[in-house]
Amino acid sequence: MHNFPVPYPNELLYSTVARAGVYQGITSPKQLLDEVFNDRKVVATLDLPCHVQALAQQLRRTGRFSIQELIYQHTLFPIYSPFITEARKKRAIQLMTACSQGAIHLLLGVAASRVQVNDYLRYCPECLKRQYQQYGEHFWLRSWFFPGLQVCPEHGALTILPIRTSAHRHQFHSLTSLLSDDVVDAASCSELIQLARFASQLLTIPFGGSPSLEQWTSFYRNLAVDFRLSRGNHIRHDEIYERVIHQFQKSTLAQLHLQLDPTKDSSWLKNIFRKHRKTFSYLEHGIVWLSFLVDMKPDEIIQHAHRIATCAKVFTYTVKSSVIEQCELNIKRRLWQKLVRKNGVLGARKLGSGNALYAWLYRNDTPWLLNFNSEHKMRRTNPEQKLNWHLRDLNTVRQLYRLLPAVDVCYTGPRLSANFLLTKLKNKSTIEKNLSKLPLVSMFLARYAETVTEYQLRRLVNTCIELSDNSESLKKWVVLRKAGLSEERLCADTQKVLAEMKLF
């Protein structure tokens, strides 16, 4: 594409592509994808877009927009990168560079996060005035779309538009074209603005390494020790809870879906001060930091955590047979062998005497115990098949047959693809993943699923019939426009049929 716009500071790549469509006068979402990405299947994503390499190629003449620069300065990736491992960060950049098919949100934990992502478009009226004075146009800023927050870091409440990005997966909405729509103001409070300012500081952190999970574990352990909220190896979670509640109201935490229940052992606040086995969201880290480390900036905290030295614990099995008399050792072994042969390994451990015997052998004769238990481990048999796939096959085919008469076959109707037919089923995912076990369903889809060529021909024929019934002239351009077809995208067989019709 010629004259692709240069991204403004802190502008989302989503906004840059939308402005490109406005500059070129492109109203078709698919045509815009063709021009920018050369791929009609790209999904318009606000926070973590993919195909960044294609955008970097569009901006290559500027000489200053690398792939990494676009990801760190024009997406929301910086609010996730400090809290994931280095290997996962590199993998995420690779996925955003090319096509990820939604894997990037799974990799960064967005899909399973407690923090809810709101896909409604929104903007700050005060920021719009400054944009127009400085740049002469409007665009989407990164700071308006922090997950879980609907406030501007500078001016407070945002204005919510009634348009969701998921309404049309392939359309990039420009801000200027939506300013006339009805709007609703979001709720705001000082605590949410404080978190939004914390998130905006994360966006400015330069490229660098991320602390490991072990370093984050040590960081929060040291934090509890420094504030005298620990007793030996025990963390005083109740006092930590009181300190966080003093800083953030319960209503604010409930609004962020980060409620705290001091009686529950699975609370995220307790887990963040324990061993980190998974990553936590930027809001969970931010709430703790703003409760304990108000005077430190996020980049200083991250650098401090990254400098923490970790030592890996190496567990080795040592044989203590030399210390214990061989006679006693042989007696213990025979007793354990007798119990295992009679009750099995698990059954022997459930016995009172067996449990104590197992603990003694584990401390004093570990290699022999593990080797003997592995030889007498219970072999699991394959469970019986829980589902009658043949019956499922018959029932699904009957459902699909009942769907066919209900499908609208006019030229404006959707293509009867295999995916469209399966979507009408309640258990679409199960059927789709097990087609190899459902031969009748596979035969049905192969017979009745409509190809792109058949779909185009159906629209073409139905349009000609409608025009003839209305006594309208069959002009080629009228037929194509009425059918919603384009000569550039017609299949070879459709072009042959259109040529044989000899329309004028």
Number of C-alpha atoms within 10 A of each C-alpha: 14 10 10 17 15 16 20 17 10 19 19 28 29 25 23 22 25 24 25 22 24 16 12 14 10 14 11 12 18 16 15 25 21 15 16 19 20 14 15 15 13 19 21 23 20 19 20 22 27 26 19 24 19 17 21 20 15 19 20 12 9 9 8 11 19 15 19 17 14 21 22 20 23 26 23 25 21 22 22 18 25 25 22 22 17 16 10 13 20 11 14 23 19 19 21 23 21 14 17 15 13 16 14 21 17 12 16 22 17 16 15 11 15 18 19 16 15 15 16 15 20 25 25 23 15 13 17 19 13 13 15 12 10 10 10 10 14 22 24 27 23 22 24 22 25 21 22 17 27 27 30 27 23 15 13 20 22 26 21 17 18 13 17 14 18 13 10 13 14 19 22 23 23 20 19 15 10 14 13 9 9 11 15 11 15 14 13 17 11 13 16 24 20 19 20 27 17 21 23 21 16 22 21 15 18 12 12 10 15 20 23 21 17 17 21 23 21 20 21 18 20 15 17 20 16 10 10 12 18 18 10 7 8 10 18 16 18 12 14 22 16 12 14 19 16 11 14 18 11 15 11 17 17 11 14 18 14 20 16 18 13 16 8 9 11 11 14 17 22 20 16 20 22 15 16 17 11 12 19 19 18 21 22 17 15 18 22 21 19 20 15 17 14 10 8 11 14 22 15 11 13 19 15 13 20 17 11 15 9 11 8 6 6 5 6 6 11 11 15 13 12 8 8 12 10 11 8 10 16 11 11 16 17 11 12 24 18 12 18 20 12 11 13 16 21 14 14 21 19 12 13 9 12 19 15 13 18 19 13 14 18 16 13 19 21 18 13 13 17 12 10 16 16 10 8 13 12 11 6 6 6 6 6 6 7 6 8 8 14 13 10 16 18 14 12 19 19 12 12 18 12 11 13 13 9 8 12 12 16 12 20 14 12 12 21 21 17 18 13 14 18 19 13 12 15 9 11 14 11 10 19 16 9 12 14 11 14 19 16 17 23 18 13 14 19 13 10 15 18 17 14 15 14 16 19 22 21 20 22 21 16 18 23 21 12 14 16 12 9 9 9 11 13 17 13 16 14 17 22 17 11 18 20 14 15 10 11 7 10 16 14 10 13 20 17 11 13 19 11 9 11 10 13 9
